[in-house]
Amino acid sequence: GVVEAQRRLNIVWNVHKFADQYMSIDDVDPTSLSVDDVELEVIDQWILSRMESVTATMTEAMEGYNSHEALTAVIDFLTEDFSRFYIQTIRSRVWEETESPTKQAAYATMARVLTQCARLLAPFTPCIAEAIYQELDGSTETVHMLSWPESDGQLRDAELEAQMETLREVEEAGAN
């Protein structure tokens, strides 16, 4: 169990380092990016919707004292949805040499997801959450001083999530 937990947390750390590395290369300040100021692509809208769904799921689990369920939700989201699907899909966008609107949208999306997930992870993995938060935002002294994030209903799109899940199942079946 410990080996599996370490493997999954390494994936979380690696997606954070991926975002941090490319934003640093392009001299992008993650705090200057907002998903409200960029033109999001469908994949960006989907991952933001999934993040809000996970936030709602975690909130419900935490209120019901089901911390294991809450932690599983965020770790699954980061390892499966964010790392294995979103990052793989948008990788070529961040490799572009020039500053483009699609690259800025990818950066804004990654920054939003990772910053919110740092807040969600804080009760469970305090050191990892703090490191992610300080590198991406750091506007307060510590991530642990922030309140629990509330799910943003404006970003949630259940129909888009269902369509993307179908697409992923078809893609996985094709790969098999």
C-alpha positions in Angstrom: 0.0 0.0 0.0 2.8 2.4 0.9 4.5 1.7 -2.5 1.3 2.4 -4.4 0.7 5.6 -2.4 4.2 6.8 -3.2 3.8 6.0 -6.9 0.6 8.0 -7.1 2.0 10.9 -5.1 5.0 10.9 -7.4 2.6 11.4 -10.4 1.0 14.3 -8.5 4.4 15.8 -8.0 5.4 15.3 -11.6 2.4 17.0 -13.1 3.1 19.9 -10.8 6.8 20.0 -12.0 5.6 19.7 -15.6 3.5 22.9 -15.3 6.1 24.7 -13.2 8.9 23.9 -15.6 7.1 25.1 -18.7 5.8 28.2 -17.1 9.3 29.0 -15.8 10.8 28.5 -19.3 8.3 30.9 -20.7 8.7 33.3 -17.8 5.0 33.1 -17.0 3.8 34.1 -13.5 1.0 31.7 -12.6 -0.7 34.3 -10.4 -1.1 36.6 -13.4 -3.2 33.9 -15.2 -6.9 33.5 -14.9 -9.2 31.1 -16.7 -11.7 34.0 -17.0 -9.2 36.0 -19.2 -8.4 33.3 -21.8 -10.2 31.5 -24.5 -10.5 28.0 -23.1 -10.5 25.0 -25.4 -13.0 22.1 -24.8 -10.3 20.0 -23.1 -9.6 23.0 -20.7 -13.3 23.4 -20.0 -13.6 19.7 -19.3 -10.7 19.5 -16.8 -12.0 22.5 -15.0 -15.5 21.0 -14.8 -14.0 17.7 -13.5 -12.0 19.7 -10.9 -15.2 21.3 -9.7 -17.0 18.0 -9.6 -14.1 16.5 -7.5 -14.3 19.5 -5.2 -18.0 18.9 -4.6 -17.4 15.2 -4.1 -14.6 15.8 -1.6 -16.7 18.4 0.3 -19.5 15.9 0.6 -17.1 13.2 1.7 -15.4 15.4 4.3 -18.7 16.6 5.7 -19.6 12.9 6.1 -16.3 12.1 7.8 -15.2 9.9 4.9 -11.7 11.3 4.5 -10.5 8.2 2.6 -13.2 8.7 0.0 -12.2 12.4 -0.3 -8.5 11.7 -0.7 -9.2 9.0 -3.3 -11.3 11.4 -5.3 -8.6 14.0 -5.6 -5.7 11.6 -6.2 -7.7 9.7 -8.9 -8.5 13.0 -10.5 -4.9 14.2 -10.5 -3.4 10.9 -11.7 -6.0 9.7 -14.2 -7.9 12.8 -15.5 -5.2 15.5 -15.1 -2.0 13.6 -15.7 -2.9 10.7 -18.0 -5.4 12.5 -20.1 -5.3 16.3 -19.8 -1.5 16.7 -19.7 -1.0 14.2 -22.5 -3.5 15.9 -24.6 -2.2 19.5 -24.2 1.5 18.7 -24.1 2.0 20.0 -27.7 0.3 23.3 -26.7 3.0 24.1 -24.2 5.8 23.1 -26.5 4.9 25.9 -29.0 7.7 28.3 -29.4 5.6 31.5 -29.5 3.2 32.8 -27.0 -0.2 31.8 -28.3 -3.7 32.1 -26.9 -4.0 28.3 -26.7 -0.7 28.1 -24.7 -1.9 30.8 -22.3 -5.2 29.0 -21.8 -3.3 25.7 -21.0 -1.1 27.6 -18.5 -4.1 29.3 -16.9 -6.0 26.0 -16.7 -3.0 24.1 -15.2 -2.4 26.9 -12.6 -6.1 26.9 -11.6 -6.3 23.1 -11.2 -3.0 22.7 -9.3 -3.7 25.7 -7.0 -7.1 24.4 -6.1 -5.9 20.8 -5.8 -3.2 22.0 -3.4 -5.9 23.4 -1.2 -7.8 20.1 -1.4 -4.7 18.0 -0.7 -3.6 20.2 2.3 -5.3 18.1 5.0 -3.9 14.9 3.7 -0.4 15.7 2.3 0.5 19.0 4.0 4.1 19.2 2.7 3.3 18.4 -0.9 0.4 20.7 -0.9 2.5 23.5 0.6 5.3 23.1 -2.0 2.8 23.1 -4.9 1.0 26.2 -3.5 4.1 28.2 -2.8 5.5 27.6 -6.3 2.2 28.4 -8.1 0.6 31.1 -5.9 2.0 31.8 -2.5 -0.2 34.9 -2.0 -0.8 33.9 1.6 1.8 32.7 4.0 0.7 29.1 3.7 -1.9 27.0 1.9 -3.1 25.9 5.3 -4.4 29.4 6.1 -6.8 29.2 3.1 -10.4 28.1 3.5 -11.6 24.9 1.9 -12.5 25.7 -1.8 -16.2 25.8 -2.8 -17.2 24.2 -6.0 -17.8 26.8 -8.7 -21.1 25.8 -10.4 -20.3 28.1 -13.4 -17.4 25.8 -14.4 -19.3 22.6 -14.0 -20.7 21.0 -17.2 -22.1 17.5 -16.5 -22.9 16.9 -20.2 -19.3 17.7 -21.3 -18.0 15.4 -18.6 -20.2 12.6 -19.8 -19.2 13.2 -23.5 -15.5 13.2 -22.6 -15.9 10.0 -20.5 -17.4 8.3 -23.6 -14.5 9.6 -25.7 -12.0 8.3 -23.3 -13.7 4.9 -23.2 -13.6 4.7 -27.0 -10.0 5.8 -27.1 -9.0 3.2 -24.4 -10.9 0.4 -26.3 -9.1 1.4 -29.5 -5.7 1.3 -27.7 -6.5 -2.2 -26.3 
